[in-house]
Amino acid sequence: MSIRKKRVLIVGAGLAGGIVAEVLKQKEDSDLEPIAFVDDDPAKQNTVIHDLLVLGNRQNIINIVEKLNIEHIIIAMPSAPGEEISKIVDICQKTKIQIKILPAIYDLITGKIKVSDLRDVEIEDLLGRPAALLNINEIAGYLRNQVILITGAGGSIGSEICRQVALLRPRLIILLGHGENSIYEIEQELKTKFSNIPIISIIADIRDYHRINEIFTMYHPTVVFHAAAHKHVSFMEKNKAEAIKNNVLGTKILAEAASLNNTKIFILISTDKAVNPTSIMGATKKIAEMILQGMNETSPTKFTAVRFGNVLGSRGSVIPLFKKQIALGGPVTVTHPDMKRYFMTISEAVQLVIQAGALAQGGEIFVLDMGKPIYIVELAKKLISLSGFEPDKDIAINYTGIRPGEKYVEALYSDQEQVLPTKHERIFKVTPQQVNFTELNNIIEILDKNEFTYSEQEISKFLINFAGLKQDL
């Protein structure tokens, strides 16, 4: 029995679009039949590619869909920036028919992914950028055949660091985390994909001085990626002591263990919330940066930090929350219409973190080029549209008010920090401020000895004095 095929319009008549058309024609069991192309390149219009006519550009999509009874659109523009994809998706959505997008052209050419794996458009497609150019030789130079320890290895950033580091053939990867389920999941994934690389999973609390030193003494990691942290702004406002214990004391314990055991390089995952901090979380991450600067002055280990904004789809971020709210029929909750944030895909952020490690001489704070900040409410509207609904009609958007510790717009560096280029166009470094590390170290030790039993007001005072926390006592 013959399969009824859906008539397909392919957006993009380049190499990728050609592959899609050819494979769909050859695949007899596919329910998709390519009918025509559209492409914005005037030189391609009214030409024939793989026996299909290029009928016009993106502005003709709606008209072509109606005239040719198109039932399905495939966007085959894997090298196009997210801004362009977003504009095309806006046009395609007006047709009310199904839209799919092509995976990376590299995966198609190498046979990793078949055209049958065409997927729905995701928010990452609309906000993503062309891939960053990486110096693989530089990166491999400090990771290959090394013992790599990753804290917070079960988290969104930590697990992606694990995946990308494994590609560079380290001698051993140590997964360190507090949550056994997430560590188990990334361990199983790595052992399946990289069966030739030894993996050790360790459940430990980075605040446990003796346990952390035992781990460093046993395995002598040469490179540390410190991704473990309490990151949720509103939770940390209510749990100030826990924020300091984890983000400040935990960082100090790890850094000292690294120094004592001759770790070559220690890379802290920092945040734009550490700049002119208005939240407890941001202030503790600022102090974590300061600890590394102080340690770098006296240690053979290179200590460096990499600062960036939000990553798309990470646990606890707005995107998974919005998706849940949309699935429940709304409303989608946004704090304020003027709220803006920087966003980057997890994959790109980690690529640049690893590249920054290759650039590190010690003592730097690297800042990633995040592009332009976007309004959170616009992000919500895009997600609602991608889910097949109309914002403010099918799904309501409610404003809940800005929460304690939040800013309308984050910054990646302060007015007091000088921004300098590096040899990578998407990585900058800032000149760190002078730190009285002896005084900072003494106060952290006093806090630790007293088991952080200070009042919230005293903790806030410490963060105001050392991190410039902008909050009233």
Rosetta blueprint (number, residue, H / E / L):
1 M L
2 S L
3 I L
4 R L
5 K L
6 K E
7 R E
8 V E
9 L E
10 I E
11 V E
12 G L
13 A L
14 G L
15 L H
16 A H
17 G H
18 G H
19 I H
20 V H
21 A H
22 E H
23 V H
24 L H
25 K H
26 Q H
27 K L
28 E L
29 D L
30 S L
31 D L
32 L E
33 E E
34 P E
35 I E
36 A E
37 F E
38 V E
39 D L
40 D L
41 D L
42 P L
43 A L
44 K L
45 Q L
46 N L
47 T L
48 V E
49 I E
50 H L
51 D L
52 L E
53 L E
54 V E
55 L L
56 G L
57 N L
58 R H
59 Q H
60 N H
61 I H
62 I H
63 N H
64 I H
65 V H
66 E H
67 K H
68 L L
69 N L
70 I L
71 E L
72 H E
73 I E
74 I E
75 I E
76 A L
77 M L
78 P L
79 S L
80 A L
81 P L
82 G H
83 E H
84 E H
85 I H
86 S H
87 K H
88 I H
89 V H
90 D H
91 I H
92 C H
93 Q H
94 K L
95 T L
96 K L
97 I L
98 Q E
99 I E
100 K E
101 I E
102 L L
103 P L
104 A L
105 I H
106 Y H
107 D H
108 L H
109 I H
110 T L
111 G L
112 K L
113 I L
114 K L
115 V H
116 S H
117 D H
118 L L
119 R E
120 D L
121 V L
122 E L
123 I H
124 E H
125 D H
126 L H
127 L H
128 G L
129 R L
130 P L
131 A L
132 A L
133 L L
134 L L
135 N L
136 I H
137 N H
138 E H
139 I H
140 A H
141 G H
142 Y H
143 L H
144 R L
145 N L
146 Q L
147 V E
148 I E
149 L E
150 I E
151 T E
152 G L
153 A L
154 G L
155 G L
156 S H
157 I H
158 G H
159 S H
160 E H
161 I H
162 C H
163 R H
164 Q H
165 V H
166 A H
167 L L
168 L L
169 R L
170 P L
171 R L
172 L E
173 I E
174 I E
175 L E
176 L E
177 G E
178 H L
179 G L
180 E H
181 N H
182 S H
183 I H
184 Y H
185 E H
186 I H
187 E H
188 Q H
189 E H
190 L H
191 K H
192 T H
193 K H
194 F L
195 S L
196 N L
197 I L
198 P L
199 I E
200 I E
201 S E
202 I E
203 I E
204 A L
205 D L
206 I L
207 R L
208 D L
209 Y H
210 H H
211 R H
212 I H
213 N H
214 E H
215 I H
216 F H
217 T H
218 M H
219 Y H
220 H L
221 P L
222 T L
223 V E
224 V E
225 F E
226 H E
227 A L
228 A L
229 A L
230 H L
231 K L
232 H L
233 V H
234 S H
235 F H
236 M H
237 E H
238 K H
239 N L
240 K H
241 A H
242 E H
243 A H
244 I H
245 K H
246 N H
247 N H
248 V H
249 L H
250 G H
251 T H
252 K H
253 I H
254 L H
255 A H
256 E H
257 A H
258 A H
259 S H
260 L H
261 N L
262 N L
263 T L
264 K L
265 I E
266 F E
267 I E
268 L E
269 I E
270 S L
271 T L
272 D H
273 K H
274 A H
275 V L
276 N L
277 P L
278 T L
279 S L
280 I H
281 M H
282 G H
283 A H
284 T H
285 K H
286 K H
287 I H
288 A H
289 E H
290 M H
291 I H
292 L H
293 Q H
294 G H
295 M H
296 N H
297 E H
298 T H
299 S L
300 P L
301 T L
302 K E
303 F E
304 T E
305 A E
306 V E
307 R E
308 F L
309 G L
310 N E
311 V E
312 L E
313 G L
314 S L
315 R L
316 G L
317 S L
318 V H
319 I H
320 P H
321 L H
322 F H
323 K H
324 K H
325 Q H
326 I H
327 A H
328 L L
329 G L
330 G L
331 P L
332 V E
333 T E
334 V E
335 T L
336 H L
337 P L
338 D L
339 M L
340 K E
341 R E
342 Y L
343 F E
344 M E
345 T E
346 I H
347 S H
348 E H
349 A H
350 V H
351 Q H
352 L H
353 V H
354 I H
355 Q H
356 A H
357 G H
358 A H
359 L H
360 A L
361 Q L
362 G L
363 G L
364 E L
365 I E
366 F E
367 V E
368 L E
369 D L
370 M L
371 G L
372 K L
373 P L
374 I E
375 Y E
376 I H
377 V H
378 E H
379 L H
380 A H
381 K H
382 K H
383 L H
384 I H
385 S H
386 L H
387 S L
388 G L
389 F L
390 E L
391 P E
392 D L
393 K L
394 D L
395 I E
396 A L
397 I E
398 N E
399 Y E
400 T L
401 G L
402 I L
403 R L
404 P L
405 G L
406 E L
407 K L
408 Y L
409 V L
410 E L
411 A L
412 L L
413 Y L
414 S L
415 D L
416 Q L
417 E L
418 Q L
419 V E
420 L E
421 P E
422 T L
423 K L
424 H L
425 E L
426 R L
427 I E
428 F E
429 K E
430 V E
431 T L
432 P L
433 Q L
434 Q L
435 V L
436 N L
437 F H
438 T H
439 E H
440 L H
441 N H
442 N H
443 I H
444 I H
445 E H
446 I H
447 L H
448 D H
449 K H
450 N L
451 E L
452 F L
453 T L
454 Y L
455 S L
456 E H
457 Q H
458 E H
459 I H
460 S H
461 K H
462 F H
463 L H
464 I H
465 N H
466 F H
467 A H
468 G L
469 L L
470 K L
471 Q L
472 D L
473 L L
